[in-house]
């Protein structure tokens, strides 16, 4: 059973400061950005892509929706990559603070922005259910928002949330695959190349990265245990569930790639 008593002081101590306004603003910015990119995607597509007018209303909604999911993928993955690999925020020797307790304005902004994105996308998925995705997408977004929210308000475990957010780097390949399919380019060379890129991207960012994630967490488990109870148990369970979903999706991607490459060779 979760020890709410030990969780409350952490939350109220954080929420009583100006940080509350910072992450609320970041979340609102994420929602507004999704709306703007959604509209801009539709406007640009209408002007530059003749086939856009021929799409059904449901296809136009998904087309525009994938526009802002791609935008979020670039922002979150690049931000996560910078913070985890290139900044000294999580460098072992850069601070005396525990790695699991380290935060920055940039990391808080990215987490708040991502909450805004996942919330916006989840609302659209539910509103148009099941056109934009089934129950697995609802589960994925729900778990993601829950984990990001806990990490943001507590200021703990952000290194692991950012690692998981980097897996969003595969989203542009997934969306491009859908765009090409709807545009009737399923037999094109770029469709095949994108499928190959998606396969290796998924292998690196959603399979190998999660292996490293669990290895890093095990190596720093003495610090992980100091995370407040609800955050600790969610860190043990949510990434594991996401990893299982990634493996299932990876198997589908592999089968799709084999099918696509076989058809390409047959046409040659």
Buried (B, 14 or more C-beta within 10 A) or exposed (E): EEEEEEBEEBBEEBEEEEBEEBBBBBBBBBBEBBEEBBEBBBEEBEEEBEEBEEBEEEBBBBBBBBBBBBBBBEBBBBBBBBBBEEBEBBEEEEEEEBBBBBBEEEBBBBBBBBBBBBBBBBEBBBEBEEBBBEEEBBEBBEBBBBBBBBBBBBBBBBBBBBBBBBBBBBBBBBBBBEBBEBBEBEEEEEBBEBBEBBBEBBBBBBBEBBEEBBEBBEEBEEBBEEBBBBBBEBBEEBBEEBBEBBEEBBEEBEEBBEEBBEBBEEEE
